[in-house]
Amino acid sequence: MGKSNKRAKVKNHPNPIAKPVKPPTDPELAAVREKQILPVINDLKSPEVSRRSAAAVAIANLIEDTKCRKLLLREQVVGILLEQTITDSSLESKSAGWGILRNLALEEEADFSIHLYRRDILTPITAIIQMIIETIESKENPIAKLPKAQQSLLWTLSGSVVGLLTSLGEAQEEIVEAISRLPSILNFLFGLLNVPAVPGELFSDVLTCISTLTEDNKALSQQIVGHEAWLMGLMQLRELAGPRAVPACAVLHNIFTCLEWFDHNTPMEGASDAILIPTLVQCMSQVQGEDNLSNGSSHLNPDQLLQLALEITASIATSLQEALEHGAKHEKEFEGFDDKADGEDETMADDINDDASDADEEDELNEEDEEEDEMTIAEIAEDMDRVIGDGSDDEDDSEDVPATLDALIRVASPFLLKLAQTDNEAVQSGAISALNNIAWTISNVDFSTASGRLKKSWAPLAQQIWSEVVTPVLASNTADIELASSITSLAWAVARSVQGQVKLTGDEHRKFMALYQASKDIPAPSDTEGVDPFQGLGVKCVGVLGRLALDPAPLALNREIGVFLLTVLAGLPETPVADAVEALNGIFDIYADKSYACDKVFRDDGFHKHLEELKVKVIKAAKGVDRRKETELRSRADEAGPSSVPTSSTTAATVVHDLAANSEWRFEVDIGTSIEVKILSGSAELFGTELAVKHAYTFNGTKAAIFTYHGCRIEVTGQCEEYTAEESPMTQYANLHFALENLRQTSQPEPRVLVVGPNNSGKTSLVKLLTAYATRSGKQPIVVNTDPGEGMLSIPGSLTATAMSSVIDVEEGWGSSPTSGPSSVPVKLPLVYFYGLKSPEDEPKLYKPVCTRLALAVTERLADDEEVKRSGVIIDTPGVISQGKNSYDLISHIASEFTVNVIIVLGSERLHSDMLRRFSNATPTPITVIKLEKSGGCADRDDAYMSAFRQSQIREYFFGSIKRTLSPHTQTVDFSAITIYKIHEQSGMMSSFLPGGEEEVESPIFDRVEPSSQMLHCVMAVMYAGTHDALEVIRDASVMGFVYVAEVDDKKRRLRVLAPVSGKIGDRPLVWGSWPEASVSLI
């Protein structure tokens, strides 16, 4: 229903129905097991029907006790239930078995339902559903003529199955998708709604189940709409406005939301949330008036019905904003209802009418007494008009207000206003939540273009909410943090919705200031994952105050709030970043226009000077937010901070930073721009390479960090995004280096390190750092790059390995390879193999042998050079192979081929756990798996940045860098003089789709192709092989170099290619892949 999705919160737990290791050691539990558990378990497996039935009933009672329930699970009662009880020949045993499963799913956490699903519970559910349907539809033994006891068992069994389906639907999205693919389940549920004899409790359970399954489920919603009788039956239930109408409204709201049936886009007249609101309000009014409702029975008590109606109303308000945003853009033509699937569906609406008529007859006498108290929909609308003072002069504007929004304001809000003042805490909380959602939706409406009716309807209601709900709660000085938070959120929404034009009845603004100070004493949650920092009480208080100070607020009030907001900013870095962001946003909103009267306060009180003084704190706080962990907070901090503070740090001026010990200066330089960094004093390093004092380093298109163990002063000239972080995992990384050094010094095998982790987790940075530390210690480790997405001492698309015997050139990334120009540091001699595709997953059959050949070359080098061998191997990997179990086979292949003995996992608990399970017991030598924290400085590299970075690498390969200019050579080659192979790309057709009798034929590695215009601006690898060699030989050959296709002349059948050095291509084959992609013209 648009509420928080329970299914998204499920985590993986150990199998709750796993085989027990041993009996409990606790004497008390052991006694319970012997006296109560084992006897019923044995009876449950008895060949005697009576004993099995009695045992099932006994277990159903035992599971209500937590200890007994856990003991039963240890004894694998679930396995017995699945294999024997629920398929028992005795209906009593069968019913009890399903009841036990239903109750276990209710009592245990969601992982129990998940494990039931993994044990294929849907198959027996489908079978029992068929049995129930056959029993209900039997003409030989009509259900009405069955003994009462047998009828009761049948309904109990149906209720257990429905309840279990509800628990399964709440557990996991995958389960809901599986249920949606089984038409028999939906037929069963709606079929039960057709049966007049269905007990009221089961009827309500069915509606609840359908509501659970349709939440955020477009496929199931479409199935319901495809059966006209089902949808019409739900609509009929809503019209009856009894207790069954509330869960029916929940289902309809789910359908309208999933299918985007908004006021402006309804394929059926009136089929939107607008028709649900009067029904919900009428039901809530009836609940408030008496304990029993007419028009059908429900197992939900009045308080539960009221809470459900409030939740649905709040959800309607939440989804309304999306509906308003869709507008006419997403209108689509309704294609009508599908053909009826089952004849009985046509009778659903009639059966509901008959059922309701029976209920009406039963309650006829009661209704005569209740008529004076209950409100009809017409009376509600009439009463609401009187409350808000609607007049005939607004009738012309009625069509300008969306029907759902109009109903929320005119029908729901006045009634919610009354509920928000009740003494029932649960009801008050639900009403405040619904009002809050309504107000927030209205706050996003542009009142400059809204109709006069909308303004006149909402403005007095907003003031009423403030005066009759917000102010009294503030005056009570409540110590209830939840109530304080919800009332502050409501106040913020109301103030936003009327642009701060709320008449204060006292010192409410000071109450919010005091509440903000009190919020500092609230302990922070231990687990902040998934917590929205902008939902904290402190942020809400700041948000309310920022609205109350908007023009035309009195200058005294404006000044008092302005000073408070500046004080919040001055509290940085102790002030939470979210609080500071909201305070800064408030200040800019309040003083955005010089024409405002409050501009006098801004100038005369020197607010602008205070902001200038605070800009460094604000920018530092914004840049200190980890954009990987707190994406929204970082985004909003960047928006409110560096771009808004009067003077930004992203200027070309020279800036000096004093870095404290163990801190890190992080910077990002755009492609095509450069900065100059100089260490003025102290010591610092970049990716483990020590930076020289007073030497100017130039960085272009870089995202990096300068770290200092003892403190330093740096000078920065140029434009970049930068900030200083005082927390860094560098100590962990240094400890890892020393551990590897110990391996190098002992008789144990040399360290062969594999670094894995998701994209943008800092793998390459860690590899650089470990390499730099090793070379500084006099070692010569071999560094291997298995990521074709990026190049290391080569262009993207290649896999490389090189022995690092000298320092890394921090300005050049890894350094330079011997092309045709000088270098300030010794050049590196990489061994390059060409893969030519973007991801290892694109063609594992090619990726694996290339990795194997690279590993063989590395092994040969280790065998030839003892010093290199003792230094070990450090392997960088692509992030894509760490982001799913299907890719772990590639990790295993790399680890096996390079004889890895240490795996470093960055940035993923799940990956670390998976690596431990897979490799910790590896044979013949176990692999040590180590988890390290991801640095907060790891920056997101979006597609645009990576594309520009690749183009920069290609251009640098041919033309050099700023420091070292190269002079590439061009040559013209006849089509007939060259041999080009294109890496074969799979069509993706699975063997199951091949014509009958045909088998899937293994495709070749390469396809020989003729030169064509498709090759223009592409890079090709010149292989160290002959044109007549076998394809496997060409695949396993190393790369001599790369050429760039600058021109293709089809008429003259000539290519013009660019190469880094002079010399003819000769009889060397060229290999053309789809990666790197075609670049812009280099010439």
PAFIDO-40277 format. One record per residue (C-alpha): residue in one letter; x, y, z. Coordinates in steps of 0.05 Angstrom, whole numbers, plus 5000, padded with zeros to 4 digits. Layout:
! PAFIDO-40277
AXYZ ...
END
This chain:
! PAFIDO-40277
M500050005000 G505950464990 K508150375062 S515050125084 N516149475048 K517248925099 R520248475047 A526148955036 K528448875108 V529648125107 K536747905120 N539747215112 H539846795175 P542246085189 N537345545167 P532145525224 I530144815207 A537144535202 K539143865231 P540743945305 V548043835325 K546543545393 P541043545447 P540644155492 T545644175549 D541044585594 P537844095643 E531144445641 L530744425566 A533143715564 A527443515611 V522343875568 R525043525507 E524442845539 K517642935570 Q513943375519 I517643415453 L520042725436 P513442375452 V509342805405 I514742765351 N514342015355 D506742025354 L506842485294 K510341935256 S505841385282 P502140925233 E495741035274 V491441595248 S488641775317 R495641845347 R498042265289 S492042725294 A492742795369 A500142945362 A498943485310 V493843815354 A498643775414 I504244085373 A499644645352 N498844825425 L506244715443 I508945215392 E505645775430 D511245685481 T517845965455 K522245425487 C517944865462 R517645175393 K525245215388 L525944505413 L521044265361 L524944615306 R531344285331 E527943605324 Q526343755251 V518943785261 V518344195197 G521243635156 I516043145185 L510443645172 L512543745100 E513743015084 Q508042695123 T503143115162 I500543605110 T499343035061 D496242575114 S489942185095 S486542465157 L483443145145 E484343305219 S491843155217 K492543515151 S489044135178 A493144135242 G499544065202 W498044675159 G495945055222 I502644905253 L506445155193 R502145785192 N503345915266 L510845785260 A511246285202 L507646795246 E511946675307 E518746605274 E522547135235 A521647215160 D527546755145 F523146165167 S518346315110 I524246395063 H526845705081 L519845415072 Y519845715002 R526645414988 R523844745008 D518544834953 I512644974999 L508845264940 T508044574909 P504144274968 I500344934975 T498044864903 A495844144916 I491944304980 I488644894946 Q486244424891 M483443954944 I479744524980 I476844774914 E474444084895 T471143994963 I467644674960 E465244564888 S463143834898 K456143704872 E455843004902 N457343254972 P455443994975 I459144365029 A452644585060 K450743855073 L457443665104 P457643555179 K459044185218 A465443895245 Q467943755174 Q465944445150 S469644745209 L475944345192 L475444565119 W475045305138 T480645225189 L484944895136 S483345445086 G485045975139 S491745645153 V493645635079 V491446355070 G495446575132 L501646205108 L501046545040 T500747215076 S507047065115 L510646825052 G508547465016 E511347895072 A518047525073 Q521447645005 E520147954937 E522447314903 I516946924938 V511647414916 E514047364845 A513546604848 I506446644877 S504547134822 R506446604771 L501446104800 P494446294775 S491245764820 I492946154882 L489446794860 N483546374835 F483246044903 L483346694942 F477947034900 G474146384897 L473546394973 L470647094969 N465246804924 V462946284976 P457146555019 A458646055075 V465746305085 P466546535158 G467647275168 E474647175197 L476946775137 F473847285090 S477947845122 D484147405122 V483347305047 L482948055035 T489048165080 C492847635040 I491047944973 S493048625001 T499848355022 L501048024955 T499048624913 E503449124949 D508449384897 N506348794852 K504549034783 A503948334754 L498848094804 S495048754799 Q494448654724 Q491747944735 I486248214781 V484448764732 G484348234677 H478547894713 E472948404712 A468748044764 W474548054814 L475548804807 M468148944807 G467448524870 L472648934906 M469249574883 Q462649304909 L465749144977 R468249864981 E461350134966 L458249735024 A462650125072 G462749575125 P468749285161 R470548895098 A470949545060 V477349745095 P481749155072 A478249195004 C480549915000 A487649685016 V487549214956 L484549734910 H489750244932 N495249754916 I492249624847 F491350364831 T498450524853 C501849944817 L498050074752 E498750824758 W491250944756 F491351664777 D485952194774 H488252424706 N489451724679 T483951234699 P481750714647 M475350624687 E471351214709 G472751374781 A477850824790 S482851204832 D484651324904 A479551894905 I473751404913 L477051054972 I477651655017 P470251765033 T469451025047 L475451025094 V472951645131 Q465951345138 C468850705166 M473251085215 S467151495236 Q463250865249 V468950565290 Q469251195331 G461651155342 E460950435366 D464649785373 N460949385320 L460149555247 S454649325201 N455149035130 G459248415144 S463548165200 S471148195209 H476147885256 L479448565262 N477248945324 P475149675318 D482049935337 Q485349495285 L480449725231 L481750445250 Q489250355247 L488750015179 A484350575152 L489351095177 E495150715145 I491550685078 T489851425081 A497151605097 S499451155040 I494651484991 A497552165010 T504651895000 S503251614931 L499452234910 Q505852624898 E508052114846 A501152154815 L501652914809 E508552854777 H506052364724 G500752834699 A498552734628 K505452494608 H503851774623 E496651724599 K495251074563 E489250774530 F485650224569 E484949594527 G479049304565 F478448694609 D481048004589 D476247434577 K473647104640 A478146544663 D472946184704 G465446214700 E464746274774 D468346934773 E462247264743 T458347144806 M463147464855 A459748144858 D452947814863 D455347364919 I458147964956 N451448304949 D447847694973 D452647625032 A451748345049 S444248285044 D444247715093 A448448115140 D443848705132 E437848275151 E441548015212 D443448715235 E437049065214 L434649205284 N441449455306 E442049905246 E435650265263 D438750485328 E445350655296 E442951085239 E443251715280 D450551595299 E453551335234 M455551825179 T454051695107 I458751915052 A454052475032 E453652715104 I461252705109 A462153135047 E456653605071 D459753665140 M466653785111 D464054345069 R461454685132 V468054575168 I472254895115 G467155425097 D466755235023 G462255694984 S459155694916 D464056204891 D469355664887 E465455184844 D468655434781 D475455204807 S473354504827 E475854184763 D482754474773 V483954064837 P485653324828 A480152904856 T484552524905 L487753154931 D481053484938 A478352884977 L484452875023 I483553615040 R475953675042 V473952985067 A479852655103 S483653225136 P478053515180 F476452825207 L483852675218 L484453335254 K479353075305 L482952405312 A489552755324 Q486753065387 T484352405418 D487252105481 N488551435447 E496051465432 A495850965375 V490051315340 Q493251995352 S499851755322 G496451475260 A492352105249 I498552545256 S502252105207 A496652155156 L496152915165 N503652965158 N503552595091 I497953025065 A501453665086 W508053445054 T504453284989 I501053964988 S507754295004 N510254064936 V504454394899 D506155044864 F501055514894 S502656044843 T499055624791 A494255254837 S486855384837 G483655874885 R479555314915 L485654924935 K488655524971 K482155695006 S480954985027 W487854835055 A490055485087 P484855485144 L485854745155 A493354845160 Q492255375213 Q487454925251 I492554355250 W497754825278 S493355135331 E489554515353 V494853965346 V501954245342 T501354795394 P498054375449 V503253825443 L508954335446 A505754655507 S505353975542 N513053925543 T512253195527 A518052725541 D515452245489 I520952275436 E516751925383 L510952405393 A515752995392 S518852755327 S512152625293 I509253295315 T515553665292 S515153315224 L507753525219 A509554235238 W515054255185 A510253985132 V504754475150 A509455075151 R512254865083 S505354775054 V503455505069 Q510355795058 G511255945132 Q504956365137 V502656065202 K500056505258 L503856335321 T499656335384 G505656395430 D512956225431 E512655585389 H519055765354 R522755765420 K519755095437 F522854815373 M529555135391 A529254795459 L527254145427 Y533254185381 Q537854265440 A534453665474 S535453255411 K542953275421 D542152825482 I538452285443 P543251695433 A544951575360 P542550905332 S547750355334 D546150125264 T545550715216 E544850295153 G538650525116 V537251095166 D535451745132 P539552295166 F534352805146 Q529052455188 G532552625254 L529053055305 G534453585301 V533753665225 K526153715232 C526754275284 V531554655239 G526854555180 V520754825218 L524555445240 G527055575170 R519855595146 L517256035202 A522456585187 L520356665114 D518057335089 P513457665113 A515157405183 P516057965235 L523258215235 A524258035309 L522157315295 N526457305232 R532557565270 E531757065327 I531156475280 G536756725235 V541556765294 F539556065315 L540955785245 L547756115244 T549155815312 V547655125285 L552755235229 A557855505278 G557354855317 L560854475261 P564153975262 E560253755324 T553653935290 P550953355248 V551953485175 A544553395159 D542853935211 A547954405180 V545354275109 E538254425129 A540455055167 L544255305106 N538355155061 G533855535109 I538456145109 F538756185034 D531156105028 I529856635080 Y534657155052 A534256964978 D531357634954 K533958324970 S526958594963 Y524658225025 A523958645088 C528458155125 D534258345080 K535358905130 V536758385184 F541558015137 R545558645124 D545059035189 D546458435234 G552258215191 F549557535173 H553357545107 K559957635144 H558457055191 L556956615131 E563656805100 E567156615164 L563555955167 K564755745094 V570955335109 K567354935162 V561354825117 I565454585057 K569854135100 A563653825131 A560553705063 K566753385035 G567552955096 V561252555080 D562551885048 R558751914983 R558751154978 K555351035045 E551051655048 T549651844977 E543652294988 L546952665047 R553252785006 S549153024946 R545153504987 A551253735026 D554853884960 E548754254935 A547954664998 G555254745013 P560754884962 S555955144909 S552255614956 V557355905005 P559656584979 T566756374964 S568255674940 S574655284948 T574255064876 T578155664849 A584655724812 A587956104869 T593555814911 V591255514977 V595455255034 H592854685077 D595654455144 L594453715151 A594453395220 A597952735234 N594252125205 S589752555162 E588452535087 W587453085036 R582852814981 F582053144914 E578653044848 V581253374784 D576853364722 I579353064657 G582553624616 T584454054677 S590454024723 I592854254790 E599754334821 V601154074891 K607454224931 I609453955000 L611954565037 S614054205101 G613153545137 S612252885101 A606752595059 E605452045009 L600651884952 F598651154943 G604650964985 T609751364945 E613251894986 L612752594959 A618953034956 V618853694995 K618554334954 H617553934889 A611554134847 Y607253544826 T602153624769 F595753214769 N590953174711 G584252804709 T585652474776 K581852244838 A586852124892 A588952264964 I595252524998 F596352205067 T600952425123 Y603052015183 H606252585221 G602953215192 C604953675136 R603454325100 I601554305027 E600554834974 V595254734921 T594655144857 G588955024809 Q581654814807 C579354174840 E574353894888 E577853754954 Y576953635027 T580853375087 A578952735122 E581352575192 E579451835188 S583051365142 P584350615139 M591650735123 T593850415188 Q590449775167 Y593749805099 A600549925130 N599649335177 L597848905116 H604349115083 F608448915144 A604848245146 L606748125073 E613848335089 N614147805142 L612147285090 R617647525044 Q622847455100 T620846745121 S621546075088 Q614146055073 P611746135001 E612146844975 P605747264981 R601247204921 V595847714936 L589047764901 V585148404915 V577648354904 G571748804917 P565949154883 N566849724834 N569550364864 S571850024928 G579150244922 K582249594896 T587149934847 S589050454900 L590649904949 V594749524897 K598650164883 L599850274956 L602249564971 T606749604909 A609750274929 Y611150035001 A614449404973 T618949784925 R620750274981 S623049655020 G627449434963 K622748904935 Q620648784863 P613548514864 I609948324800 V603548724792 V598048404751 N592048754723 T586348284705 D581248854694 P580048974620 G575749574636 E581949984653 G589049954629 M595349894671 L601350134631 S597149974570 I590450164540 P583749884564 G581849194539 S588548884557 L591048464615 T598048634639 A603548424686 T610048784703 A615548724755 M615849374794 S623149494812 S622750244817 V618350774848 I611550914818 D610951574781 V605151884820 E603752394765 E603251854711 G599051364751 W603150734746 G608751054707 S610650994634 S612550434587 P618150484535 T614950834476 S618751394441 G620051914494 P624152044557 S621651924627 S623452234694 V623251544728 P625350864702 V620450594652 K616349964666 L616449364620 P609449084619 L607548414589 V600948534553 Y595548054531 F589348274494 Y582248094514 G578548634476 L571848614513 K569149054568 S567648534621 P570347844637 E563047614639 D562247814565 E566147194543 P569046764600 K571346254548 L576246764522 Y577847114587 K579946484624 P585246244573 V588146954568 C588746974644 T591946284643 R597046504591 L598547124632 A599446694695 L604246234658 A608446834637 V608547084709 T610546384734 E616246364685 R618747044708 L618446834781 A622346204764 D627746604729 D628747154782 E629446954855 E628947674879 V622447784842 K619847114867 R621047294941 S617447954929 G611147604906 V605247784863 I599748304873 I593548214829 D588248744815 T581448494793 P575248784759 G569548964806 V564348604765 I567047914784 S565948084858 Q558748284852 G555147624846 K556046884860 N555546724786 S562047094776 Y565846764833 D568146224784 L572546744752 I575646924819 S576946184831 H580246134763 I584846724775 A586546474845 S588145774818 E592245994758 F596546484798 T597046014859 V594146564903 N595246474978 V592347145004 I585747454985 I584248165006 V576848355006 L575049095003 G568349415017 S563648815022 E561748395082 R557847915038 L563747814991 H568447695050 S563747155077 D563246825009 M570746825000 L571746515068 R567045955052 R570145834984 F577545904998 S579245835072 N579445075066 A582645064997 T587344504980 P593144354977 T594645015012 P589345425048 I588346135025 T588346685077 V582347145068 I582947845098 K577548385100 L579649115099 E575549735106 K574250135043 S577150825046 G572051385053 G575851734997 C573651224945 A570151644893 D564551434847 R566951414775 D560751474732 D560351254659 A561851954634 Y568152004675 M570551304657 S569351434583 A573452074586 F578751704626 R579351154573 Q579851664517 S585352014557 Q589151354564 I588751214490 R590951914472 E596651874521 Y598951214491 F599951534423 F601452264439 G604352244510 S602652694569 I603653404590 K610553234616 R612652794558 T610452914487 L610752334438 S610852334363 P606751764334 H607451544262 T602151434209 Q602350944152 T597750744096 V596450004088 D592849634032 F586949194052 S590548594023 A596848714063 I593848624132 T590148064168 I584848284218 Y581147834267 K575048074304 I573647764372 H567447334362 E561547584403 Q556347074424 S549347164396 G546346984464 M541746444435 M541145864483 S541145154459 S534045064482 F531845544427 L535445184371 P531244794321 G529344084341 G535043584337 E540444114329 E546044174380 E549644804400 V556044874361 E562045174396 S563645844363 P570646034340 I575046504381 F575847014326 D572547174260 R577047394204 V574248034174 E575648504117 P577349224133 S571149674133 S568750354155 Q566250034220 M573550024243 L574250774239 H577051084304 C577950384334 V584250114367 M587149444346 A592349004379 V598448784339 M599748074363 Y606547744371 A604547184324 G604147024250 T598247124204 H598046384189 D598246154261 A592445784292 L587246204327 E589245914395 V596446144382 I594146844364 R589746864426 D595446654472 A600547124440 S602747754476 V601548434446 M607048804408 G603349454409 F596949794386 V594850174325 Y589250674315 V585050674252 A585051404230 E581951324161 V578550794119 D578350884043 D573550364015 K574550593944 K582150543944 R581849963993 R586750284040 L587350404115 R591050974148 V593350754217 L596951114274 A602450754312 P606850984370 V613250794333 S615350744260 G615750084224 K611149664182 I606049194211 G608548644166 D605647944175 R603148064245 P595647944255 L591348504283 V585848344333 W579848804337 G575248784398 S569149184420 W573249464478 P575749994484 E569950304446 A571150734385 S574251394406 V573652084379 S578452254323 L585552304349 I588052634286 
END
